[in-house]
Amino acid sequence: MVKSKKTQKAGNNVNQYQIETINVNVTPEDVRDMIKRENELLLANSRIVALETAQKRLDNYTDVLIPKLVKAEVLSAFNEPEIQMLYKKTEGTAICTERKADYEMLSELLIHKINKKEDYLVSASIEKAISEVNNISVDALMTLTLIFSIVTYIPASGKTKAGLKALDDLYAHLLEYFELPDDNDWKDNLEIVNAIKTFNIGNSKKLDDYFYERFEGYSSMGLKIGSEQYNEAIKKILSVNLPQNILVKNDIDDEYVRIEILHKSNIDDLSLTININGVSYTKPLTEEQKSVLKEIYDNYEVKSNDTKEKFVSILNEFDNIKKIIEWWNKNIVNYSFEITPIGKVLACTNAVRIDSSLPNIIMKNKSK
């Protein structure tokens, strides 16, 4: 492999920097060598007294960073001066912390930047987030991540209890890393680093109210078995060659049936599995079938206080959801706030760092 070095001479009292250009066939050893030289330059041009501590921290950061770069297949990005300069920023933050979690966050943020460099909102947020990683307490970051997860991630399953179980498992995973705070230190910390904005006017919704409204397919009663609406729905289902069992008993009340979806819009994603001569085939619903199911959904029994009580009772069957609802309704409901773009980058990066199965909205969603 060919490497080319460009060295610029400097006059007296002027810092001298070297940028190395690496060609396309980049190996982990190439990047490690480049990083080693960057680290040496940083320490040589700084006035740090505790050089041994600083070097150890940089080495620890490198040991975390390189495997992540390899796994993400982005080593070649270090050809670009923009990424080399951003690495310098992560290097400056890494030298100020000894927490492994911070090194992991810096590594993930650098990778996000590589993959989203043309998205200027996300890109700018990542650069700001890099400079604040070491200024956020564990409790503040985890509380931010939990709140972000509550308002961002929704269950994939249309089954009520299965979907809520998935959420409960996610919250359980996050709660392994911290205790839910009863003071405001986390909020003050996040405001200082511009991860959230709070407002003096208005309050947040209670979390059980939020879930009740957001998970409309779970919290709806549906159609009462034997009612006129139910009998009419069965006729329409059969008339468009849909199976009657597309209506399932409701976990909230087994005297009712519902379409097994989280939102009305999910009807467009439903499909039928057909078995022909022992072979199963999947085909999407026709527009007529979708229309019938949407009409049935619109004819669900109107929600009432009784409906909400039954849904909240289901929520309370899940220990972690119940715990978070109680905490939210005591500590969060009095605030009105929003997570900033910087906060979203920090929270999403931390969530994916903890649970790699979570969708990375920084990577997958185009910022508006």
Summary of the structure (lengths in Angstrom):
residues: 368
radius of gyration: 26.4
end to end distance: 41.2
largest distance: 91.3
contacts: 1077
relative contact order: 0.12
helix: 59%
strand: 11%
